[in-house]
C-alpha cells in the first residue's frame, strides 16, 4: 500500500528529474491545486501541457521541501522552487 506521504514524495522526486509521466501518474483526471490560499481546478491534460513546458524550459528546476506535515490522508508542504539557469558557451 502506498501512503499519501509516499505519493507526494514520488511526485517531488519526479519533478526534480523533470520526468513528466512519473510526475503525472500521482494525479487524478481532475485536480484542485491549492497555492498560497488560491484554489485552481485543472484536468490532467492541462497539467501535462503546463508542466511539460515548465520541465522543458527549466533544466535546473528543483523543489526543496522545507517543511512537511502529514495528518491522515492530508499532506501539506512548504516548498522552495529553484529555477537554475545554465548558459551555453
Buried (B, 14 or more C-beta within 10 A) or exposed (E): EEEBBEBBBBBBEBBEEBEBEBBBEBBEEEBEEEEEEEEEEBEBEEBBEEBBEBBEEBEEBBBEEEEBEEEEEEBEBEEEEEEEEEEEE
